[in-house]
Amino acid sequence: MSNWLRARVSTQIKNPKRSLFDKACEEMGYKPDYTVKEVHGAYSFDESRPVDCVLRSLATGKVTTIGFHFNRNEKKEVILSVTGDFFMMPYDGETFMKRLAMHYTHVQLCETLEEQGYTIEESRIKEDEIVLVGARMAA
């Protein structure tokens, strides 16, 4: 049975940087593929939706049933939204976007701290927390 995500989930990533989005997806075990422009249902190849990119599994290299749109809202902000068939996936759409937002924040935080001269010795996501251990470099 297909489980298409028909409504936009409430969790959003505003003005996503592509490099950070790519790294966040990789932390979750996926790689965005910007060459594939439609996502298909889990059990029906005839059922598809247009997208700006799809996710490929890092483990298998296969295209998943999850895709993304990069749309502009009325404030001209880019909003990342998800569409896809979440049947037989480890997450529903809302949970998936919350996890992706957490990984995105993790990657963004690490990049920002490194740009400010911090060395991150340990970095991980533990349940619903981001854990960073770092030391400031000598000036």
C-alpha positions in Angstrom: 0.0 0.0 0.0 1.3 3.4 -1.0 1.7 6.1 1.6 2.2 9.3 -0.4 2.9 12.4 1.6 0.1 14.6 0.2 0.3 17.6 2.5 3.3 19.8 3.3 4.8 18.9 6.7 5.2 21.7 9.3 8.9 21.2 9.7 10.8 23.3 7.1 14.3 24.3 6.3 14.4 27.9 5.1 17.1 29.1 2.6 19.0 25.9 2.7 22.6 25.9 1.5 23.0 23.1 -1.0 26.4 22.0 0.4 24.9 21.8 3.9 21.8 20.0 2.7 24.0 17.5 0.8 26.1 16.8 4.0 23.0 16.5 6.2 21.5 13.9 3.8 24.8 12.0 3.8 24.8 11.9 7.6 21.4 10.2 7.3 22.6 7.7 4.7 21.4 9.4 1.5 22.8 11.3 -1.4 20.7 13.9 -3.2 20.5 13.3 -7.0 19.7 16.6 -8.8 19.5 14.9 -12.2 16.3 12.9 -11.3 13.3 15.1 -11.6 10.5 12.8 -10.4 9.9 10.5 -7.5 8.0 7.2 -7.9 5.8 5.3 -5.5 7.1 2.3 -3.6 5.0 -0.2 -5.4 3.7 1.6 -8.4 6.2 3.0 -10.9 3.2 4.6 -12.7 2.6 6.8 -9.7 5.0 9.7 -9.6 5.4 13.3 -8.5 7.7 16.1 -10.0 10.6 17.1 -7.7 13.8 19.1 -7.8 15.9 16.2 -6.5 15.5 12.7 -5.1 17.5 10.8 -2.5 19.7 7.9 -3.3 20.6 5.4 -0.7 24.4 5.5 0.1 24.2 1.8 1.0 22.7 0.6 -2.3 23.0 3.5 -4.7 19.3 3.1 -5.6 16.9 6.0 -5.9 14.5 6.2 -2.9 10.8 7.2 -2.9 11.7 10.6 -1.3 12.1 13.8 -3.2 12.4 17.5 -2.5 11.2 20.9 -3.8 13.0 24.1 -3.4 10.2 26.7 -3.6 10.1 30.4 -2.8 7.5 31.8 -0.4 5.8 35.2 -0.4 8.9 36.6 1.4 11.2 35.3 -1.4 12.7 32.8 1.0 13.6 29.4 -0.4 11.7 26.7 1.5 12.7 23.1 1.3 9.7 20.8 1.3 9.5 17.0 1.0 7.3 14.8 -1.1 7.3 11.0 -1.6 6.0 7.7 -0.7 7.0 6.8 2.9 5.6 3.3 2.9 8.2 0.9 4.3 10.5 3.8 5.2 11.9 4.1 8.7 10.1 7.5 9.1 6.9 9.3 8.2 7.3 12.6 6.4 7.1 14.8 9.5 9.6 12.7 11.4 11.9 12.5 8.4 12.0 16.3 8.0 12.6 16.8 11.8 15.6 14.4 11.6 16.8 16.2 8.4 16.5 19.6 10.1 18.5 18.3 13.0 21.2 16.9 10.8 21.2 20.2 8.8 21.6 22.2 12.0 24.4 19.9 13.1 26.3 20.4 9.8 25.7 24.1 9.8 26.9 24.4 13.4 30.1 22.5 12.8 30.8 24.6 9.7 30.2 27.9 11.5 32.4 26.9 14.5 35.2 25.7 12.2 35.0 29.1 10.3 35.4 30.8 13.7 38.6 28.9 14.4 37.3 26.1 16.6 38.5 22.6 16.2 35.8 20.0 16.7 37.1 16.9 18.4 33.8 15.1 18.6 30.5 15.6 16.9 27.4 13.4 16.9 23.7 13.4 17.2 22.4 11.5 20.2 18.7 10.9 20.1 17.3 14.5 19.9 20.5 16.3 20.9 23.5 17.6 19.0 26.7 16.8 21.0 29.9 18.8 20.1 33.2 18.7 21.9 35.7 21.2 20.7 38.6 23.4 21.6 39.5 26.9 20.3 42.7 27.2 18.3 45.4 29.5 19.6 45.5 32.9 17.9 
